[in-house]
């Protein structure tokens, strides 16, 4: 893996993404554990690519949740519930990924569910440009039922210890340090362990970014078909 400045990493990843299938829509997953920095990376990547003139769409798995009673049916601290029950993958494919894929009509909806209101959003589809580039961030994006829907995948790799520290810094105004650590160790990290065992995202992503050092990340861009770390 190469290590350097954050701007160098973003330039390299943006060049790789931007060079692929410039004449049609492209679906790019930015995957990683909670608090790994995947949303920040997706925002940065979208900004760089947008400045280069490509029409960019941004969306997140947080807008494709299922209702709260279904998300927590196995318990609020269930790792298995977090992995298997939290997201509406059928809606994600139907409303966004499949319409942007080969043969799709490009009529899309970038969000399906309002987590604060705990209810579905009204249908307001838009028509994406022929060469639209979707940058989509979230957890568990390379799970088996979604893997074939992505044209490119980026996995943001961060140690679990780092994610807990970042979560405690990010959420200190709304929860105690102990409560955050408990939720991470009981729900989020066991869910990630299930995901790693089932999908091996770090070994199969097209781009691997180690984000433990936010200012000087390490990254690897893999040739087509290449796997491994």
Phi, psi and omega in degrees: 000147179266141176239140179189197181291160178296322179296324178293318178299313181297320179297317181293315180293319179296321179296318179296313181294314185293339181276353185264125172046059183292346184262004178215170180294151183224133182251114186245122177266132171245101191255160175161165178296162173303140178067019176278343183100016184292322180293318177300315179297318179297319177297316180296316181296318178298320180295315180298313181293323177296322178293339178273001173100359180277134175292120187246134173250137177243135176208166185218151178295338180296343177261014175229049176275169168255166180304153187304320182296329177281323180298323186249025181299329179269001182115148185291342180248023180274119175294320179295321177296321178299317183284318190263339192242355194276331193239150180264084183290330178296317178294320179301314180293315185292320187270337189226304189287315181292319177298334178272352183276182179304128180080359180284159183268359177068010172277111191232162169229127187278348180211144184238342189217137176261107184293326182291318178277346182056050179205157179297151175276152175296155181280118176222072183292152173236165177254119181282152175296154180305324184253025181299144180244113179270122171253112188238122180250155177162179176268152171063031187283342180257020176297158189306321184285350178248342192305319184285350182276347182264139174275328175216149180230138175239129177246123180265110187261127179215143179297149180298323179299320179295320181297323179294315179299316180295321178296319179295324177290318185289324189249015185296338181280345185241351180205156179287158178301320181293320181294320179295313180298321180296315180296319180295311186286333182268326186246300191290315183287320172300325176297319178295323178297320175299316180296314180300319181293324184276322190245341181049055187298322181294332182274343188242353181293151176288328178229131178243125178239120173268117192250021178299319175259100188299320184281332180229073181287164170254147180210157178219126174254122188262146174291159180307127177085353182278136177230175180105171182251000000 
